[in-house]
Amino acid sequence: MRRFCPAAKRRREIVKHALYVGAADTEDFDRWLISWAQHNPRSKDPIGALMMAAERMGRPISEAYAETILDEAKRGRRYHKANSVGRLLGVTYAVRQRLRLTTIGCIDVSKRGRKHLRKVRDKIKKRNSRRAAGVRSRAEYEANSIVAQARAEGVSRMTLYRRKRAEQAKNSPDVTGVSTAFFLSPADRPVTWRESGPPERDTSCPSTMVVDRYETLPLELRWMALGLPMPESLAKAA
């Protein structure tokens, strides 16, 4: 697995920016060459590497000119930080965003400003994702909340809750909700009953069928048929 090299990525971004702005056709082409040479300190053939980089930027240079650039890169001021490289090359924030440069700063927006703009873009992106998923905005949620409804009618929230419960009880007076899951019976009946009487016994339950089958047997045998531990009183009687 190859390790990430920031210097190699910065060299690629220097070449990309030089091609975008046409640095090879300007008199300041040395700035891109010097910056590229300063970020290539471990090369076994620095002159040849610089000549190939200049050719990729759009202007081939001679070996003597490459040696001059390397000497100036070693003796002159070093530009290693992102903002210093951006100032040397004159990179603007718009060009930085267009070329997607990440290791080179810019001259018109500071590092703190770029961090703030990244947060703003990330916030907008997440907000658009939430809207696409159907999530309501905070203003829309508060406008349709129970608090806003209570404030508009001039009553308390508890009053609205009581009205809601009364309306639910009116629509379904004999049912308070779904009953608790009971695995011995698949039927689901209303939790409460009033005039209709208690619910009928469910004979489809396997446990009920077992009890009815041995209902005529003595109590001791029924306990044994159900697989239950025999009480001491019945054991002594037997």
C-alpha positions in Angstrom: 0.0 0.0 0.0 1.4 3.3 -1.1 1.7 6.1 1.5 0.2 9.5 0.9 2.8 12.1 0.0 1.7 15.8 0.5 4.7 17.1 -1.4 3.8 15.0 -4.5 0.2 16.2 -4.4 1.3 19.8 -4.1 3.6 19.4 -7.1 0.7 18.1 -9.2 -1.4 21.0 -8.1 1.3 23.5 -9.0 1.4 22.0 -12.5 -2.4 22.1 -12.7 -2.5 25.8 -11.7 0.3 26.7 -14.1 -1.6 25.1 -17.0 -4.8 26.8 -16.0 -3.4 30.3 -15.8 -1.0 29.9 -18.7 2.1 30.5 -16.6 4.4 29.2 -19.3 3.5 32.2 -21.5 4.3 34.8 -18.8 7.6 36.3 -17.6 6.9 35.0 -14.1 7.2 31.3 -15.0 10.1 31.0 -12.6 7.8 31.2 -9.6 6.0 27.9 -10.5 9.4 26.3 -11.3 10.9 27.4 -8.0 7.9 26.3 -6.0 7.9 22.9 -7.7 11.6 22.4 -7.1 11.3 23.3 -3.4 8.7 20.5 -3.0 10.9 17.9 -4.7 13.9 17.6 -2.3 14.3 13.8 -2.4 14.7 13.4 -6.2 17.7 11.5 -7.4 17.8 13.5 -10.6 16.4 17.0 -9.6 17.5 18.6 -12.9 15.8 16.0 -15.1 12.7 16.1 -12.9 12.5 19.9 -13.1 12.9 19.8 -16.9 10.1 17.2 -17.2 7.8 19.3 -14.9 8.5 22.5 -17.0 7.5 20.6 -20.1 4.3 19.4 -18.5 3.6 23.1 -17.6 3.9 24.0 -21.2 7.4 25.3 -21.8 10.5 23.1 -22.1 13.7 24.5 -20.4 17.3 23.7 -20.9 19.6 21.9 -18.4 21.5 25.1 -17.6 18.2 27.0 -16.9 17.1 24.1 -14.7 20.3 24.4 -12.7 19.7 28.1 -12.2 16.2 27.5 -10.9 17.5 24.8 -8.5 20.1 27.2 -7.1 17.6 29.9 -6.6 15.2 27.5 -5.0 17.9 26.4 -2.4 19.2 29.9 -1.7 16.0 31.9 -1.8 13.0 32.0 0.6 11.3 28.7 1.1 7.6 28.5 0.6 6.3 25.4 2.4 3.0 26.5 3.9 -0.2 26.5 1.9 -0.8 30.2 2.2 2.7 31.1 1.3 2.6 29.0 -1.8 -0.7 30.5 -2.7 0.7 34.0 -2.3 3.8 33.1 -4.4 1.6 31.8 -7.3 -1.2 34.4 -6.9 -3.9 31.8 -6.5 -7.4 33.2 -5.9 -10.2 31.5 -4.0 -12.4 31.1 -7.1 -9.5 29.4 -9.0 -8.8 27.3 -6.0 -12.3 26.0 -5.8 -12.5 25.5 -9.6 -9.3 23.4 -9.7 -10.1 21.7 -6.3 -6.7 22.6 -4.8 -6.3 21.4 -1.3 -2.6 21.8 -0.5 -2.3 25.4 -1.8 -3.9 28.5 -0.2 -5.1 31.6 -1.8 -4.5 35.4 -1.6 -8.0 36.7 -1.0 -9.4 34.4 1.7 -7.5 33.4 4.9 -7.3 29.9 6.4 -9.9 30.8 9.0 -12.2 32.2 6.3 -11.8 29.0 4.2 -12.7 26.9 7.2 -15.8 28.9 7.8 -16.8 28.6 4.1 -16.4 24.9 4.3 -18.7 24.7 7.3 -21.3 26.8 5.4 -21.1 24.6 2.4 -21.4 21.4 4.5 -24.4 22.9 6.3 -26.2 23.7 3.1 -25.4 20.3 1.7 -26.9 18.5 4.7 -29.9 20.8 4.7 -30.6 20.0 1.1 -30.3 16.3 1.9 -32.8 16.6 4.7 -35.2 18.4 2.4 -34.8 15.7 -0.3 -35.6 13.1 2.4 -38.8 14.9 3.3 -37.7 16.5 6.6 -39.5 19.7 7.3 -37.7 22.9 8.1 -37.6 24.3 11.7 -39.9 27.2 10.8 -42.4 24.9 9.2 -42.3 22.5 12.1 -42.8 25.3 14.7 -45.6 26.8 12.7 -47.5 23.5 12.7 -46.6 22.5 16.3 -49.1 22.1 19.2 -47.5 25.2 20.8 -48.3 27.4 17.8 -51.9 26.0 17.7 -52.4 26.7 21.4 -51.0 30.2 21.0 -53.3 30.9 18.1 -56.4 29.7 19.9 -55.4 31.4 23.2 -55.5 28.2 25.2 -52.9 26.0 26.9 -51.4 22.9 25.5 -53.1 20.6 28.0 -56.4 21.9 26.8 -55.6 20.8 23.3 -54.4 17.4 24.5 -57.7 16.9 26.4 -59.7 17.8 23.3 -57.7 15.3 21.3 -58.2 12.6 23.8 -61.9 13.3 24.0 -62.2 13.2 20.2 -60.4 9.9 20.1 -62.7 8.5 22.8 -65.7 9.7 20.8 -64.6 8.0 17.6 -63.7 4.7 19.3 -65.3 4.6 22.7 -64.8 0.8 23.3 -61.2 0.5 22.2 -58.3 2.1 24.1 -55.5 0.7 21.8 -53.9 -2.4 20.6 -53.6 -5.1 23.2 -50.2 -6.4 24.5 -48.6 -9.2 22.4 -49.8 -12.6 23.7 -48.2 -15.5 22.0 -50.7 -18.1 23.2 -53.6 -16.5 21.3 -53.3 -15.1 17.8 -56.5 -13.1 18.1 -56.4 -9.4 18.9 -59.4 -7.9 20.7 -60.3 -4.5 22.2 -58.6 -3.9 25.5 -61.7 -2.6 27.1 -65.4 -3.8 26.8 -68.5 -2.4 28.2 -72.0 -3.4 27.0 -70.9 -6.2 24.7 -69.7 -8.4 27.6 -66.4 -10.2 28.0 -64.8 -11.7 24.9 -65.4 -15.3 24.1 -62.8 -17.9 25.0 -60.4 -18.7 22.3 -60.4 -22.5 21.8 -57.7 -22.4 19.1 -54.9 -22.0 21.7 -52.9 -25.2 22.0 -52.6 -24.9 25.8 -56.4 -24.6 26.1 -56.9 -27.7 24.0 -54.6 -29.7 26.3 -56.5 -28.7 29.4 -59.9 -29.6 27.8 -58.6 -33.0 26.6 -57.7 -34.1 30.2 -60.5 -32.3 32.0 -62.2 -35.6 33.1 -59.1 -37.1 34.5 -58.1 -36.9 38.2 -56.1 -33.9 39.2 -52.9 -35.8 39.7 -52.9 -37.2 36.2 -53.8 -33.8 34.7 -50.7 -32.3 36.4 -48.6 -35.0 35.0 -50.1 -34.6 31.5 -49.3 -30.9 31.5 -45.7 -31.6 32.6 -46.1 -29.6 35.8 -44.2 -30.4 39.0 -46.4 -32.4 41.4 -47.4 -30.5 44.6 -46.4 -32.2 47.8 -50.0 -32.5 49.0 -51.0 -34.4 45.8 -47.9 -36.6 45.9 -48.6 -37.6 49.5 -52.2 -38.3 48.6 -51.2 -40.5 45.7 
